[in-house]
Amino acid sequence: MPANAPDSKMLCYCRNVDYGAVRAAIEETDARRVEQVMANCTAGTGCRTCHPEIQELIDEYQARRSGFLKRLVRRILSRG
């Protein structure tokens, strides 16, 4: 669900932070942990019930990033 959520949808109601802000925080910090997102945009610093969704967004981002890097390395190596 988090991957399909629009940027304008609220993710952290305690701190009034939407999915777009959390995605931006993840990308800006190359986050691997919820605590990095919390420090960057305050999402998850209230009741913490949004931590699983934040972690899902982190995992999705890291999976996309990893796949991109693997494809890039293969492309570079195939030129050699």
Secondary structure, 3 states (H helix, E strand, C coil): CHHHCCCCCEEECCCCEEHHHHHHHHHHHCCCCHHHHHHHHCCCCCCCCCHHHHHHHHHHHHHHHHHHHHHHHHHHHHHC
